[in-house]
Amino acid sequence: MFQVYTQEGNKELTKTLVGEFKDYDEAMDKAEAVIEGKDGLKYIVEETNGCFNSYGDLVATVIAESD
């Protein structure tokens, strides 16, 4: 499962979930479309494998991030 987020620059508290996708290409297309023409906004794509840590949080790995 791939999760797409937007974030304003490097401000951690502005991270917003855009959507979840099963297909990597679909997730990347959506990520690029969401930030198109918006200065200061970047995307982050994370992959999850269904595992949880000891706090009950879903473990995710960042696989793509715009500049």
C-alpha positions in Angstrom: 0.0 0.0 0.0 1.3 3.4 -0.9 0.3 6.6 0.9 0.7 10.0 -0.7 1.1 13.1 1.5 1.7 16.8 0.8 3.9 19.0 3.0 4.7 22.7 3.0 8.5 22.9 2.7 10.0 21.1 5.6 7.3 21.9 8.1 6.5 18.6 9.8 3.1 19.7 11.1 1.8 20.5 7.6 1.9 16.9 6.4 -1.5 16.0 4.9 -2.7 12.7 3.6 -3.9 12.9 0.0 -4.8 9.2 -0.5 -3.8 5.6 -0.4 -3.1 3.5 -3.5 -2.3 -0.1 -4.3 -0.4 0.8 -7.4 3.0 2.6 -7.3 2.5 4.3 -10.7 -1.0 5.6 -9.7 0.4 6.9 -6.4 3.2 8.8 -8.2 0.9 10.2 -10.8 -1.4 11.6 -8.0 1.6 12.9 -6.0 2.9 14.9 -9.0 -0.6 16.2 -10.0 -1.3 17.4 -6.5 1.7 19.7 -6.3 1.7 20.9 -9.9 1.8 24.6 -10.1 2.0 25.1 -6.3 5.2 26.7 -5.0 6.4 25.6 -1.6 4.4 22.4 -1.6 6.1 19.0 -1.9 4.9 15.4 -2.0 6.0 12.4 0.1 5.2 8.8 -0.9 5.4 6.2 1.7 5.1 2.4 1.4 3.5 0.4 4.2 3.6 -3.4 4.6 0.9 -3.8 7.2 3.3 -4.1 10.2 2.8 -2.1 13.4 5.4 -1.0 15.9 5.1 -1.5 19.7 3.1 1.7 20.0 0.5 0.5 17.5 1.6 2.9 14.7 1.7 1.6 11.1 5.4 1.3 10.0 6.0 3.2 6.8 9.0 3.8 4.6 9.5 6.9 2.5 10.1 5.8 -1.1 9.8 9.1 -3.0 9.9 12.7 -2.0 10.0 15.8 -4.2 12.5 18.6 -3.7 
